C-alpha cells in the first residue's frame, strides 16, 4: 500500500476544528433563538390583532 494515498475514512471530519468554530456555533444558536422568539412574538401579534 502506498503511504501517499489517502486512507478511507480520513476526511475533513477527522481534521482539527477551525479557530472560529466556537463563535460560529454561538452565532448559529443565537440565530435559532432569535428566530424562535420572533415566531412566538409574531404568532401572538397575529392572534391578538388579526384573528380576533
OpenMM code with the backbone's topology and positions (N, CA, C; nanometers):
from openmm import Vec3, app, unit

residues = "UNK UNK UNK UNK UNK UNK UNK UNK UNK UNK UNK UNK UNK UNK UNK UNK UNK UNK UNK UNK UNK UNK UNK UNK UNK UNK UNK UNK UNK UNK UNK UNK UNK UNK UNK UNK UNK UNK UNK UNK UNK UNK UNK UNK UNK UNK UNK UNK UNK UNK UNK UNK".split()
positions = [
    Vec3(0.0855, -0.1196, 0.0000),
    Vec3(0.0000, 0.0000, 0.0000),
    Vec3(0.0887, 0.1242, 0.0000),
    Vec3(0.0524, 0.2195, -0.0820),
    Vec3(0.1291, 0.3427, -0.0939),
    Vec3(0.0929, 0.4363, 0.0212),
    Vec3(0.1920, 0.4913, 0.0876),
    Vec3(0.1668, 0.5789, 0.2022),
    Vec3(0.1150, 0.7156, 0.1608),
    Vec3(0.1324, 0.7522, 0.0334),
    Vec3(0.0860, 0.8824, -0.0132),
    Vec3(-0.0639, 0.8839, -0.0415),
    Vec3(-0.1230, 0.7671, -0.0539),
    Vec3(-0.2668, 0.7618, -0.0823),
    Vec3(-0.3463, 0.7936, 0.0430),
    Vec3(-0.4597, 0.8560, 0.0209),
    Vec3(-0.5481, 0.8892, 0.1332),
    Vec3(-0.6213, 0.7637, 0.1783),
    Vec3(-0.6220, 0.7392, 0.3066),
    Vec3(-0.6876, 0.6210, 0.3598),
    Vec3(-0.8381, 0.6442, 0.3672),
    Vec3(-0.9182, 0.5396, 0.3451),
    Vec3(-1.0635, 0.5546, 0.3573),
    Vec3(-1.1006, 0.5918, 0.5008),
    Vec3(-1.1987, 0.6769, 0.5128),
    Vec3(-1.2424, 0.7196, 0.6457),
    Vec3(-1.1695, 0.8419, 0.6967),
    Vec3(-1.0652, 0.8827, 0.6287),
    Vec3(-0.9918, 1.0027, 0.6696),
    Vec3(-1.0371, 1.1176, 0.5806),
    Vec3(-1.1189, 1.2025, 0.6341),
    Vec3(-1.1698, 1.3140, 0.5549),
    Vec3(-1.1674, 1.4411, 0.6353),
    Vec3(-1.2426, 1.5381, 0.5907),
    Vec3(-1.2432, 1.6678, 0.6570),
    Vec3(-1.3052, 1.6600, 0.7969),
    Vec3(-1.3873, 1.5593, 0.8230),
    Vec3(-1.4478, 1.5472, 0.9554),
    Vec3(-1.3480, 1.5022, 1.0604),
    Vec3(-1.2383, 1.4424, 1.0192),
    Vec3(-1.1387, 1.3947, 1.1135),
    Vec3(-1.0340, 1.5013, 1.1438),
    Vec3(-1.0373, 1.6112, 1.0756),
    Vec3(-0.9377, 1.7153, 1.0952),
    Vec3(-0.9697, 1.8000, 1.2183),
    Vec3(-0.8734, 1.8805, 1.2556),
    Vec3(-0.8895, 1.9712, 1.3689),
    Vec3(-0.9905, 2.0817, 1.3347),
    Vec3(-1.0644, 2.1273, 1.4348),
    Vec3(-1.1655, 2.2315, 1.4125),
    Vec3(-1.0989, 2.3643, 1.3778),
    Vec3(-1.1723, 2.4468, 1.3040),
    Vec3(-1.1205, 2.5788, 1.2699),
    Vec3(-1.1172, 2.6661, 1.3940),
    Vec3(-1.0352, 2.7706, 1.3944),
    Vec3(-1.0263, 2.8569, 1.5123),
    Vec3(-1.1540, 2.9358, 1.5400),
    Vec3(-1.2356, 2.9569, 1.4376),
    Vec3(-1.3579, 3.0351, 1.4553),
    Vec3(-1.4791, 2.9476, 1.4859),
    Vec3(-1.4602, 2.8195, 1.5112),
    Vec3(-1.5733, 2.7295, 1.5312),
    Vec3(-1.6573, 2.7679, 1.6531),
    Vec3(-1.5954, 2.8130, 1.7598),
    Vec3(-1.6706, 2.8437, 1.8823),
    Vec3(-1.7686, 2.9594, 1.8611),
    Vec3(-1.7239, 3.0685, 1.8012),
    Vec3(-1.8173, 3.1807, 1.7826),
    Vec3(-1.9146, 3.1521, 1.6701),
    Vec3(-1.8763, 3.0686, 1.5750),
    Vec3(-1.9700, 3.0317, 1.4690),
    Vec3(-2.0847, 2.9474, 1.5262),
    Vec3(-2.0520, 2.8566, 1.6155),
    Vec3(-2.1542, 2.7761, 1.6824),
    Vec3(-2.2452, 2.8646, 1.7665),
    Vec3(-2.1863, 2.9597, 1.8389),
    Vec3(-2.2662, 3.0519, 1.9193),
    Vec3(-2.3590, 3.1349, 1.8297),
    Vec3(-2.3096, 3.1763, 1.7150),
    Vec3(-2.3907, 3.2548, 1.6221),
    Vec3(-2.5104, 3.1745, 1.5717),
    Vec3(-2.4882, 3.0468, 1.5424),
    Vec3(-2.5982, 2.9614, 1.4970),
    Vec3(-2.7027, 2.9467, 1.6060),
    Vec3(-2.6594, 2.9203, 1.7298),
    Vec3(-2.7557, 2.9038, 1.8399),
    Vec3(-2.8308, 3.0324, 1.8685),
    Vec3(-2.7631, 3.1481, 1.8629),
    Vec3(-2.8309, 3.2764, 1.8826),
    Vec3(-2.9321, 3.3012, 1.7708),
    Vec3(-2.8962, 3.2654, 1.6483),
    Vec3(-2.9882, 3.2841, 1.5352),
    Vec3(-3.1128, 3.1976, 1.5510),
    Vec3(-3.0946, 3.0740, 1.5945),
    Vec3(-3.2093, 2.9859, 1.6188),
    Vec3(-3.2966, 3.0427, 1.7302),
    Vec3(-3.2355, 3.0916, 1.8370),
    Vec3(-3.3105, 3.1501, 1.9485),
    Vec3(-3.3885, 3.2734, 1.9077),
    Vec3(-3.3254, 3.3616, 1.8315),
    Vec3(-3.3944, 3.4830, 1.7855),
    Vec3(-3.5082, 3.4467, 1.6907),
    Vec3(-3.4862, 3.3469, 1.6062),
    Vec3(-3.5922, 3.3025, 1.5155),
    Vec3(-3.7118, 3.2463, 1.5903),
    Vec3(-3.6860, 3.1640, 1.6905),
    Vec3(-3.7964, 3.1085, 1.7700),
    Vec3(-3.8695, 3.2173, 1.8481),
    Vec3(-3.7939, 3.3105, 1.9057),
    Vec3(-3.8574, 3.4216, 1.9774),
    Vec3(-3.9422, 3.5056, 1.8821),
    Vec3(-3.8926, 3.5286, 1.7611),
    Vec3(-3.9697, 3.6033, 1.6616),
    Vec3(-4.0975, 3.5312, 1.6237),
    Vec3(-4.0905, 3.3992, 1.6088),
    Vec3(-4.2116, 3.3230, 1.5780),
    Vec3(-4.3145, 3.3346, 1.6897),
    Vec3(-4.2691, 3.3298, 1.8129),
    Vec3(-4.3616, 3.3396, 1.9263),
    Vec3(-4.4255, 3.4777, 1.9310),
    Vec3(-4.3431, 3.5813, 1.9192),
    Vec3(-4.3954, 3.7187, 1.9259),
    Vec3(-4.4881, 3.7473, 1.8080),
    Vec3(-4.4465, 3.7112, 1.6881),
    Vec3(-4.5310, 3.7379, 1.5720),
    Vec3(-4.6576, 3.6527, 1.5744),
    Vec3(-4.6476, 3.5309, 1.6235),
    Vec3(-4.7675, 3.4478, 1.6383),
    Vec3(-4.8659, 3.5096, 1.7350),
    Vec3(-4.8147, 3.5638, 1.8446),
    Vec3(-4.9023, 3.6298, 1.9419),
    Vec3(-4.9650, 3.7553, 1.8804),
    Vec3(-4.8860, 3.8327, 1.8066),
    Vec3(-4.9393, 3.9545, 1.7444),
    Vec3(-5.0480, 3.9220, 1.6418),
    Vec3(-5.0273, 3.8204, 1.5620),
    Vec3(-5.1288, 3.7803, 1.4637),
    Vec3(-5.2550, 3.7342, 1.5348),
    Vec3(-5.2380, 3.6548, 1.6391),
    Vec3(-5.3540, 3.6071, 1.7141),
    Vec3(-5.4290, 3.7237, 1.7797),
    Vec3(-5.3565, 3.8184, 1.8334),
    Vec3(-5.4168, 3.9292, 1.9077),
    Vec3(-5.4867, 4.0297, 1.8172),
    Vec3(-5.4217, 4.0683, 1.7073),
    Vec3(-5.4724, 4.1799, 1.6281),
    Vec3(-5.5411, 4.1389, 1.4971),
    Vec3(-5.5116, 4.0231, 1.4434),
    Vec3(-5.5705, 3.9853, 1.3147),
    Vec3(-5.6820, 3.8819, 1.3313),
    Vec3(-5.6594, 3.7827, 1.4131),
    Vec3(-5.7571, 3.6735, 1.4249),
    Vec3(-5.8730, 3.7061, 1.5187),
    Vec3(-5.8612, 3.8060, 1.6034),
    Vec3(-5.9715, 3.8381, 1.6948),
    Vec3(-6.0447, 3.9623, 1.6519),
] * unit.nanometer
topology = app.Topology()
chain = topology.addChain("A")
for resn in residues:
    res = topology.addResidue(resn, chain)
    for name in ("N", "CA", "C"):
        topology.addAtom(name, app.Element.getBySymbol(name[0]), res)
